[in-house]
Amino acid sequence: MSDQEKTLLLHQIELALDDIRPHLAVDGGDVSVVDVTDEMIVRVKWLGACESCSMSIMTMKAGVEQAVKSRLPQIRSVEAVNAVHV
């Protein structure tokens, strides 16, 4: 993937995350994009209350990943670099 393609893809991912951010903000949390790999895996970082929330795994699959994949079907998965392990 070229730098230009990656920049465009990262912008599109940010737009998709904007759909879910208000729901995260209600509980004092947020998410930021760290990277997107050549394998089309989006790496994000939980912010605020989401960093220590035991529900973040469920929020990732049912909220964040769904929001991204619905707009960008070429994305294989979304993973948190600072996921809470329970």
DABELTA-V858877 format. One record per pair of residues at least 24 apart in sequence whose C-alpha atoms are under 10 Angstrom apart, sorted by the first residue. I is the first residue (numbers start at 0). GAP is how many residues later the second one is. D is the distance in whole Angstrom. If there is no record, write none. Layout:
I:GAP:D
I:GAP:D
This chain:
0:36:9
0:37:7
0:38:10
0:39:10
1:36:10
5:29:9
5:30:8
5:31:9
5:32:9
6:29:10
8:27:8
8:31:10
8:63:9
8:66:10
9:24:9
9:25:8
9:26:7
9:32:9
11:56:9
11:59:8
11:60:8
12:29:8
12:54:9
12:55:6
12:56:9
12:58:8
12:59:8
12:62:9
13:54:9
14:52:10
14:53:9
14:56:9
15:48:9
15:49:10
15:50:9
15:51:6
15:52:5
15:53:9
15:54:8
15:55:6
15:56:8
16:46:9
16:47:7
16:48:9
16:49:10
16:50:7
16:51:7
16:54:10
17:46:10
17:49:9
17:50:10
18:44:9
18:45:9
18:48:7
18:49:9
19:39:10
19:43:7
19:44:6
19:45:10
19:46:9
19:47:7
19:48:9
20:42:10
20:43:9
22:40:9
23:24:9
23:25:9
23:26:8
23:35:9
23:39:9
23:40:10
24:24:9
24:25:9
26:26:10
28:24:9
30:29:10
30:33:9
30:49:9
31:48:10
32:45:10
32:46:10
32:47:9
32:48:10
33:46:9
33:47:8
34:46:10
35:39:9
35:41:10
35:42:9
35:43:10
36:38:10
38:35:10
38:36:8
38:37:8
38:38:9
39:33:10
39:34:7
39:35:5
39:36:6
39:37:7
39:38:9
40:33:9
40:34:6
40:35:6
40:36:5
40:37:6
40:38:7
41:26:9
41:33:7
41:34:8
41:35:6
41:36:5
41:37:6
41:38:8
41:39:10
42:34:9
42:35:6
42:36:5
42:37:6
42:38:6
42:39:10
43:34:7
43:35:6
43:36:5
43:37:6
43:38:8
43:39:9
44:34:8
44:35:5
44:36:6
44:37:6
44:38:8
45:34:7
45:35:8
45:36:7
45:37:7
45:38:9
46:35:9
49:32:10
49:33:9
49:34:9
50:29:10
50:31:7
50:32:7
50:33:7
51:30:9
51:31:8
51:32:6
51:33:9
52:30:9
52:31:7
52:32:10
52:33:10
53:29:9
53:30:6
53:31:8
53:32:7
54:29:9
54:31:10
55:24:9
55:27:7
55:28:7
55:29:9
56:26:7
56:27:7
56:28:8
56:29:9
